[in-house]
Amino acid sequence: MENAVTKRQVAQMLGTLNLAEPNYVHIEINEGNLFLKGYVQSWMDRDNIEDSVRSIPGIESIVNDLEVKVIPQSD
């Protein structure tokens, strides 16, 4: 249950960052370890995500496997 609550908090935090395509960021949490996978449009987005989720209680470590990639804009 704790993982689900933390995952929801991370998803809500991502929603506040105004990412071009937040659906390309996948979140997995296992015993306080946050795994970020997927794609973002810039190094700044990648760093902002990691910095922002550090403040969420229950996250002990972050594995940031986000890749910087040009993401086609949806119409």
Helices and strands as residue ranges (DSSP letters): H 2-15, G 22-24, E 25-30, E 33-40, H 43-53, E 61-68
